[in-house]
Amino acid sequence: AMEHLRIAPAEAPEHDHALYMLASVHALQDQVEDAVPLLLRAIELNPHNRARARDDADLEALREVDSVRTALEAISPAKAERRKLSRRR
């Protein structure tokens, strides 16, 4: 599985799910430095990954990293816009 996941970013660099899964595998193997940029890119490509990563036990070690913590605490642009619109009412 790891071989397929390692190939995926090269073949489909915009495939957020493959990046997320590869980040998960690296995190489970305590390869935090490899996992962090993959997870951050997966969140950038698909903001729904932010919510998933907040509760994913496989990513627990990554939540200690400042850049990941910041990304997970951020709200999505769509949610920010909804909040802005609701405040105007």
ABEGO torsion letter per residue (X at the ends): XAAAAAAAAAABAABAAAAAAAAAAAAAAGBAAAAAAAAAAAAAABAAAAAAAAABAAAAAAAABAAAAAAAABBBAAAAAAAAAAAAX
